[in-house]
């Protein structure tokens, strides 16, 4: 009887649904299982290979259960279960040091290092972080959140170890995606030059393991890890060099022949040429093989790179079929894999993507650039519509910025779509390559302000501060998704660098009309009139300020609200009028106060010697903001309507309400 794949798939998920329902009803994933006995890495040492395989399945169930409720990075963690088990089985953390790149693959590490019972709090307020953090555990050697840093930091740890006369192992774990970042190659080059004892584990989750490739990979891995391999290489070279008169020449000839053959027969020659001993590629889900390779590489002197092939999303069919979707995912239904959506207005990201396509249809010079995030930045539709005008440079923000600068010199209109926190990596290129030459590059800063559960490494709360002081830069922030459309259009009409920043998530539901309006450079928008004070808001804080004004009205305080629109240039004419008519100005921003929008307003007031005006700045404090829901974090720092109203009332009472 022939059974269709779809029927098999449906039957599988009905069975899986029953299992997961019973698991959820039991109250805790892993109850009465091997996982219950894992309170630290040492508990792995006594398990058999069969038990390790069983434990891998239990960990996957815990990952799926937790991330379905909390959101997080599911697919990459499902892919490194066996690898992480093998690492902790072979080495002895925290004495041996594990350093994870980005942190998208560190959930299993957290589970195995004493945080299993707290794993249900992942990415929740007061719970464990979605990324390795030094303050969270002694097993988290280096805090991470941005890519391509693990080899550099691991090398630093290894150098410090040698300087102190210690002998522990240092292992940096990096994904193949992070190898698109230039810093990784800088670190590889330095480590190879130093010939230091360091292990780099390359988790390659983009390549599938076909049967023939897998067999050859295992053969090569066994060959390279055989105990006699390194010794034979050394002995042959030693014997050749001892041949009288001609030994040195023969040895050099043999070395050249050997190198030529290695280029033909041995993979990973890039790493070999950088000074690493290369092993792989090997099956990253084969626990016995991984254990064997890890154990044998311990005795090798100098830097070692182990290349594993893993399947992103392994063990959960929806994630296996759509790894991009489940790389970083919000809450979802386990039974179907469907993402749980709140509905409502389209996201700012979606509005940007749709708008850019419309503008590109009108202007053939518009090109789009992303650093390995076409989906996350909203450029997927653009890439399909204009593939010849779309450029994904990999995780290489510095290159993305200077690439855009080069294109701009030749009449193109490059739009660089990037998360606010990642643009920090291209600061010098913005300053030197774009702004110094006053080139018309447009920076679209997604995920600006508080982003929520990803926490301190991902909050985009510094962009006002690090961009507004650069000469020639124009910086805007829309109050809603419709204004975002007009700002992007305006940016395409200006002949210099422009940055537009906007938040993660849905817009406010503003109506979007088909036509575009060019905004007057540096001009604000008065939303509400009020005689007692003015709330001078930037970006999405405008909506919160309008609500705050409504809360102040019953208390006899009439607050005006201004949508500043521009961080640079400021609307100086309006600020002077507000200073004259109101006497009290309260700036509101979801950026750090240091050097931000409020600082710009104060600088202007000082320069104009408007000494009588009273100014209160509301924004984020001089510290890193931890993870938690966006609305909660805004409320905690007084940037919700209630907090803004309370601060305004206290400030106006202090100086007296002007009647």
SULBELWO-V997362 format. One record per residue. N is the residue number from 0. RES is the residue in one letter. SS is DSSP state (@ for helix, = for strand, . for the rest). Layout:
n=N res=RES ss=SS
n=N res=RES ss=SS
This chain:
n=0 res=X ss=.
n=1 res=X ss=.
n=2 res=X ss=.
n=3 res=X ss=.
n=4 res=X ss=@
n=5 res=X ss=@
n=6 res=X ss=@
n=7 res=X ss=@
n=8 res=X ss=@
n=9 res=X ss=@
n=10 res=X ss=@
n=11 res=X ss=@
n=12 res=X ss=@
n=13 res=X ss=@
n=14 res=X ss=@
n=15 res=X ss=@
n=16 res=X ss=@
n=17 res=X ss=@
n=18 res=X ss=@
n=19 res=X ss=@
n=20 res=X ss=@
n=21 res=X ss=@
n=22 res=X ss=@
n=23 res=X ss=@
n=24 res=X ss=@
n=25 res=X ss=.
n=26 res=X ss=.
n=27 res=X ss=.
n=28 res=X ss=.
n=29 res=X ss=.
n=30 res=X ss=.
n=31 res=X ss=.
n=32 res=X ss=.
n=33 res=X ss=@
n=34 res=X ss=@
n=35 res=X ss=@
n=36 res=X ss=@
n=37 res=X ss=.
n=38 res=X ss=.
n=39 res=X ss=.
n=40 res=X ss=@
n=41 res=X ss=@
n=42 res=X ss=@
n=43 res=X ss=@
n=44 res=X ss=.
n=45 res=X ss=.
n=46 res=X ss=.
n=47 res=X ss=.
n=48 res=X ss=@
n=49 res=X ss=@
n=50 res=X ss=@
n=51 res=X ss=@
n=52 res=X ss=@
n=53 res=X ss=@
n=54 res=X ss=@
n=55 res=X ss=@
n=56 res=X ss=@
n=57 res=X ss=@
n=58 res=X ss=@
n=59 res=X ss=@
n=60 res=X ss=@
n=61 res=X ss=@
n=62 res=X ss=@
n=63 res=X ss=@
n=64 res=X ss=@
n=65 res=X ss=@
n=66 res=X ss=@
n=67 res=X ss=@
n=68 res=X ss=@
n=69 res=X ss=@
n=70 res=X ss=.
n=71 res=X ss==
n=72 res=X ss=.
n=73 res=X ss=.
n=74 res=X ss=@
n=75 res=X ss=@
n=76 res=X ss=@
n=77 res=X ss=@
n=78 res=X ss=.
n=79 res=X ss=.
n=80 res=X ss=@
n=81 res=X ss=@
n=82 res=X ss=@
n=83 res=X ss=@
n=84 res=X ss=@
n=85 res=X ss=@
n=86 res=X ss=@
n=87 res=X ss=@
n=88 res=X ss=@
n=89 res=X ss=@
n=90 res=X ss=.
n=91 res=X ss=.
n=92 res=X ss=.
n=93 res=X ss=.
n=94 res=X ss=.
n=95 res=X ss=.
n=96 res=X ss==
n=97 res=X ss==
n=98 res=X ss==
n=99 res=X ss==
n=100 res=X ss=.
n=101 res=X ss=.
n=102 res=X ss=.
n=103 res=X ss=.
n=104 res=X ss=.
n=105 res=X ss=.
n=106 res=X ss=@
n=107 res=X ss=@
n=108 res=X ss=@
n=109 res=X ss=@
n=110 res=X ss=@
n=111 res=X ss=@
n=112 res=X ss=@
n=113 res=X ss=@
n=114 res=X ss=@
n=115 res=X ss=.
n=116 res=X ss=.
n=117 res=X ss=.
n=118 res=X ss=@
n=119 res=X ss=@
n=120 res=X ss=@
n=121 res=X ss=.
n=122 res=X ss=.
n=123 res=X ss=.
n=124 res=X ss=.
n=125 res=X ss=.
n=126 res=X ss=.
n=127 res=X ss=.
n=128 res=X ss=.
n=129 res=X ss=.
n=130 res=X ss=.
n=131 res=X ss=.
n=132 res=X ss=.
n=133 res=X ss=.
n=134 res=X ss=.
n=135 res=X ss=.
n=136 res=X ss=.
n=137 res=X ss=.
n=138 res=X ss=.
n=139 res=X ss=.
n=140 res=X ss=.
n=141 res=X ss=.
n=142 res=X ss=.
n=143 res=X ss=.
n=144 res=X ss=.
n=145 res=X ss=.
n=146 res=X ss=.
n=147 res=X ss=.
n=148 res=X ss=.
n=149 res=X ss=@
n=150 res=X ss=@
n=151 res=X ss=@
n=152 res=X ss=@
n=153 res=X ss=@
n=154 res=X ss=@
n=155 res=X ss=@
n=156 res=X ss=@
n=157 res=X ss=@
n=158 res=X ss=@
n=159 res=X ss=@
n=160 res=X ss=@
n=161 res=X ss=@
n=162 res=X ss=@
n=163 res=X ss=@
n=164 res=X ss=.
n=165 res=X ss=.
n=166 res=X ss=.
n=167 res=X ss=.
n=168 res=X ss=.
n=169 res=X ss==
n=170 res=X ss==
n=171 res=X ss==
n=172 res=X ss==
n=173 res=X ss==
n=174 res=X ss==
n=175 res=X ss=.
n=176 res=X ss=@
n=177 res=X ss=@
n=178 res=X ss=@
n=179 res=X ss=@
n=180 res=X ss=.
n=181 res=X ss=@
n=182 res=X ss=@
n=183 res=X ss=@
n=184 res=X ss=@
n=185 res=X ss=@
n=186 res=X ss=@
n=187 res=X ss=@
n=188 res=X ss=@
n=189 res=X ss=@
n=190 res=X ss=@
n=191 res=X ss=@
n=192 res=X ss=@
n=193 res=X ss=@
n=194 res=X ss=.
n=195 res=X ss=.
n=196 res=X ss=.
n=197 res=X ss==
n=198 res=X ss==
n=199 res=X ss==
n=200 res=X ss==
n=201 res=X ss==
n=202 res=X ss==
n=203 res=X ss==
n=204 res=X ss=.
n=205 res=X ss=.
n=206 res=X ss=.
n=207 res=X ss=.
n=208 res=X ss=.
n=209 res=X ss=.
n=210 res=X ss=@
n=211 res=X ss=@
n=212 res=X ss=@
n=213 res=X ss=@
n=214 res=X ss=@
n=215 res=X ss=@
n=216 res=X ss=@
n=217 res=X ss=@
n=218 res=X ss=@
n=219 res=X ss=@
n=220 res=X ss=@
n=221 res=X ss=@
n=222 res=X ss=@
n=223 res=X ss=@
n=224 res=X ss=@
n=225 res=X ss=.
n=226 res=X ss=@
n=227 res=X ss=@
n=228 res=X ss=@
n=229 res=X ss=@
n=230 res=X ss=@
n=231 res=X ss=@
n=232 res=X ss=@
n=233 res=X ss=@
n=234 res=X ss=@
n=235 res=X ss=@
n=236 res=X ss=@
n=237 res=X ss=@
n=238 res=X ss=@
n=239 res=X ss=@
n=240 res=X ss=@
n=241 res=X ss=.
n=242 res=X ss=.
n=243 res=X ss=.
n=244 res=X ss=.
n=245 res=X ss=.
n=246 res=X ss=@
n=247 res=X ss=@
n=248 res=X ss=@
n=249 res=X ss=@
n=250 res=X ss=@
n=251 res=X ss=@
n=252 res=X ss=@
n=253 res=X ss=@
n=254 res=X ss=@
n=255 res=X ss=@
n=256 res=X ss=@
n=257 res=X ss=@
n=258 res=X ss=@
n=259 res=X ss=@
n=260 res=X ss=@
n=261 res=X ss=@
n=262 res=X ss=@
n=263 res=X ss=@
n=264 res=X ss=@
n=265 res=X ss=.
n=266 res=X ss=.
n=267 res=X ss=.
n=268 res=X ss=@
n=269 res=X ss=@
n=270 res=X ss=@
n=271 res=X ss=@
n=272 res=X ss=@
n=273 res=X ss=.
n=274 res=X ss=.
n=275 res=X ss=.
n=276 res=X ss==
n=277 res=X ss==
n=278 res=X ss==
n=279 res=X ss==
n=280 res=X ss==
n=281 res=X ss==
n=282 res=X ss==
n=283 res=X ss=.
n=284 res=X ss=.
n=285 res=X ss=.
n=286 res=X ss=@
n=287 res=X ss=@
n=288 res=X ss=@
n=289 res=X ss=@
n=290 res=X ss=@
n=291 res=X ss=@
n=292 res=X ss=@
n=293 res=X ss=@
n=294 res=X ss=@
n=295 res=X ss=@
n=296 res=X ss=@
n=297 res=X ss=.
n=298 res=X ss=.
n=299 res=X ss=.
n=300 res=X ss=.
n=301 res=X ss=.
n=302 res=X ss==
n=303 res=X ss==
n=304 res=X ss==
n=305 res=X ss==
n=306 res=X ss==
n=307 res=X ss==
n=308 res=X ss==
n=309 res=X ss=.
n=310 res=X ss=.
n=311 res=X ss=.
n=312 res=X ss=.
n=313 res=X ss=.
n=314 res=X ss=.
n=315 res=X ss=.
n=316 res=X ss=@
n=317 res=X ss=@
n=318 res=X ss=@
n=319 res=X ss=@
n=320 res=X ss=@
n=321 res=X ss=.
n=322 res=X ss=.
n=323 res=X ss=.
n=324 res=X ss=.
n=325 res=X ss=.
n=326 res=X ss=.
n=327 res=X ss=.
n=328 res=X ss==
n=329 res=X ss=.
n=330 res=X ss=.
n=331 res=X ss==
n=332 res=X ss=.
n=333 res=X ss=.
n=334 res=X ss=.
n=335 res=X ss=.
n=336 res=X ss=.
n=337 res=X ss=.
n=338 res=X ss==
n=339 res=X ss=.
n=340 res=X ss=.
n=341 res=X ss=.
n=342 res=X ss=.
n=343 res=X ss=.
n=344 res=X ss=.
n=345 res=X ss=.
n=346 res=X ss==
n=347 res=X ss=@
n=348 res=X ss=@
n=349 res=X ss=@
n=350 res=X ss=@
n=351 res=X ss=@
n=352 res=X ss=@
n=353 res=X ss=@
n=354 res=X ss=@
n=355 res=X ss=@
n=356 res=X ss=@
n=357 res=X ss=@
n=358 res=X ss=@
n=359 res=X ss=@
n=360 res=X ss=@
n=361 res=X ss=@
n=362 res=X ss=.
n=363 res=X ss=.
n=364 res=X ss=.
n=365 res=X ss==
n=366 res=X ss==
n=367 res=X ss==
n=368 res=X ss==
n=369 res=X ss==
n=370 res=X ss=.
n=371 res=X ss=.
n=372 res=X ss=.
n=373 res=X ss=.
n=374 res=X ss=.
n=375 res=X ss=.
n=376 res=X ss=.
n=377 res=X ss=.
n=378 res=X ss=.
n=379 res=X ss=@
n=380 res=X ss=@
n=381 res=X ss=@
n=382 res=X ss=@
n=383 res=X ss=@
n=384 res=X ss=@
n=385 res=X ss=.
n=386 res=X ss=@
n=387 res=X ss=@
n=388 res=X ss=@
n=389 res=X ss==
n=390 res=X ss==
n=391 res=X ss==
n=392 res=X ss=.
n=393 res=X ss=.
n=394 res=X ss=.
n=395 res=X ss=.
n=396 res=X ss=@
n=397 res=X ss=@
n=398 res=X ss=@
n=399 res=X ss=@
n=400 res=X ss=@
n=401 res=X ss=@
n=402 res=X ss=@
n=403 res=X ss=@
n=404 res=X ss=@
n=405 res=X ss=@
n=406 res=X ss=@
n=407 res=X ss=@
n=408 res=X ss=.
n=409 res=X ss=.
n=410 res=X ss=.
n=411 res=X ss=.
n=412 res=X ss==
n=413 res=X ss==
n=414 res=X ss==
n=415 res=X ss==
n=416 res=X ss==
n=417 res=X ss==
n=418 res=X ss==
n=419 res=X ss=@
n=420 res=X ss=@
n=421 res=X ss=@
n=422 res=X ss=@
n=423 res=X ss=@
n=424 res=X ss=@
n=425 res=X ss=@
n=426 res=X ss=@
n=427 res=X ss=@
n=428 res=X ss=@
n=429 res=X ss=@
n=430 res=X ss=@
n=431 res=X ss=@
n=432 res=X ss=@
n=433 res=X ss=@
n=434 res=X ss=@
n=435 res=X ss=.
n=436 res=X ss=.
n=437 res=X ss=.
n=438 res=X ss=.
n=439 res=X ss=.
n=440 res=X ss=.
n=441 res=X ss==
n=442 res=X ss==
n=443 res=X ss==
n=444 res=X ss==
n=445 res=X ss==
n=446 res=X ss=.
n=447 res=X ss=.
n=448 res=X ss==
n=449 res=X ss=.
n=450 res=X ss=.
n=451 res=X ss=.
n=452 res=X ss=.
n=453 res=X ss=.
n=454 res=X ss=.
n=455 res=X ss=.
n=456 res=X ss=.
n=457 res=X ss=.
n=458 res=X ss=.
n=459 res=X ss==
n=460 res=X ss=.
n=461 res=X ss=.
n=462 res=X ss=@
n=463 res=X ss=@
n=464 res=X ss=@
n=465 res=X ss=@
n=466 res=X ss=@
n=467 res=X ss=.
n=468 res=X ss=.
n=469 res=X ss=.
n=470 res=X ss=.
n=471 res=X ss=.
n=472 res=X ss=.
n=473 res=X ss==
n=474 res=X ss==
n=475 res=X ss==
n=476 res=X ss==
n=477 res=X ss=.
n=478 res=X ss=.
n=479 res=X ss=.
n=480 res=X ss=@
n=481 res=X ss=@
n=482 res=X ss=@
n=483 res=X ss=@
n=484 res=X ss=@
n=485 res=X ss=@
n=486 res=X ss=@
n=487 res=X ss=@
n=488 res=X ss=@
n=489 res=X ss=@
n=490 res=X ss=@
n=491 res=X ss=@
n=492 res=X ss=@
n=493 res=X ss=.
n=494 res=X ss=.
n=495 res=X ss=.
n=496 res=X ss=.
n=497 res=X ss==
n=498 res=X ss==
n=499 res=X ss==
n=500 res=X ss==
n=501 res=X ss=.
n=502 res=X ss=.
n=503 res=X ss=.
n=504 res=X ss=.
n=505 res=X ss==
n=506 res=X ss=.
n=507 res=X ss=.
n=508 res=X ss=.
n=509 res=X ss=.
n=510 res=X ss=.
n=511 res=X ss=.
n=512 res=X ss=.
n=513 res=X ss=.
n=514 res=X ss=.
n=515 res=X ss=.
n=516 res=X ss=.
n=517 res=X ss=.
n=518 res=X ss=.
n=519 res=X ss=.
n=520 res=X ss=.
n=521 res=X ss=.
n=522 res=X ss=.
n=523 res=X ss=.
n=524 res=X ss==
n=525 res=X ss==
n=526 res=X ss==
n=527 res=X ss==
n=528 res=X ss=.
n=529 res=X ss=.
n=530 res=X ss=.
n=531 res=X ss=.
n=532 res=X ss==
n=533 res=X ss==
n=534 res=X ss==
n=535 res=X ss==
n=536 res=X ss==
n=537 res=X ss=.
n=538 res=X ss=.
n=539 res=X ss=.
n=540 res=X ss=@
n=541 res=X ss=@
n=542 res=X ss=@
n=543 res=X ss=@
n=544 res=X ss=@
n=545 res=X ss=@
n=546 res=X ss=@
n=547 res=X ss=@
n=548 res=X ss=@
n=549 res=X ss=@
n=550 res=X ss=@
n=551 res=X ss=@
n=552 res=X ss=@
n=553 res=X ss=.
n=554 res=X ss=.
n=555 res=X ss=.
n=556 res=X ss=.
n=557 res=X ss=.
n=558 res=X ss==
n=559 res=X ss==
n=560 res=X ss==
n=561 res=X ss==
n=562 res=X ss==
n=563 res=X ss=.
n=564 res=X ss=.
n=565 res=X ss==
n=566 res=X ss==
n=567 res=X ss==
n=568 res=X ss=.
n=569 res=X ss=.
n=570 res=X ss=.
n=571 res=X ss=@
n=572 res=X ss=@
n=573 res=X ss=@
n=574 res=X ss=@
n=575 res=X ss=@
n=576 res=X ss=@
n=577 res=X ss=@
n=578 res=X ss=@
n=579 res=X ss=@
n=580 res=X ss=@
n=581 res=X ss=.
n=582 res=X ss=.
n=583 res=X ss==
n=584 res=X ss==
n=585 res=X ss==
n=586 res=X ss==
n=587 res=X ss==
n=588 res=X ss==
n=589 res=X ss==
n=590 res=X ss==
n=591 res=X ss==
n=592 res=X ss=.
n=593 res=X ss=.
n=594 res=X ss=.
n=595 res=X ss=.
n=596 res=X ss=@
n=597 res=X ss=@
n=598 res=X ss=@
n=599 res=X ss=@
n=600 res=X ss=@
n=601 res=X ss=@
n=602 res=X ss=@
n=603 res=X ss=@
n=604 res=X ss=@
n=605 res=X ss=@
n=606 res=X ss=@
n=607 res=X ss=.
n=608 res=X ss=.
n=609 res=X ss=.
n=610 res=X ss=.
n=611 res=X ss=.
n=612 res=X ss=.
n=613 res=X ss==
n=614 res=X ss==
n=615 res=X ss==
n=616 res=X ss==
n=617 res=X ss==
n=618 res=X ss==
n=619 res=X ss==
n=620 res=X ss=.
n=621 res=X ss=.
n=622 res=X ss=.
n=623 res=X ss=.
n=624 res=X ss=.
n=625 res=X ss=.
n=626 res=X ss=.
n=627 res=X ss=.
n=628 res=X ss=.
n=629 res=X ss=@
n=630 res=X ss=@
n=631 res=X ss=@
n=632 res=X ss=@
n=633 res=X ss=@
n=634 res=X ss=@
n=635 res=X ss=@
n=636 res=X ss=.
n=637 res=X ss=.
n=638 res=X ss=.
n=639 res=X ss=.
n=640 res=X ss=@
n=641 res=X ss=@
n=642 res=X ss=@
n=643 res=X ss=@
n=644 res=X ss=@
n=645 res=X ss=@
n=646 res=X ss=@
n=647 res=X ss=@
n=648 res=X ss=@
n=649 res=X ss=@
n=650 res=X ss=@
n=651 res=X ss=@
n=652 res=X ss=@
n=653 res=X ss=@
n=654 res=X ss=@
n=655 res=X ss=.
n=656 res=X ss=.
n=657 res=X ss=.
n=658 res=X ss=.
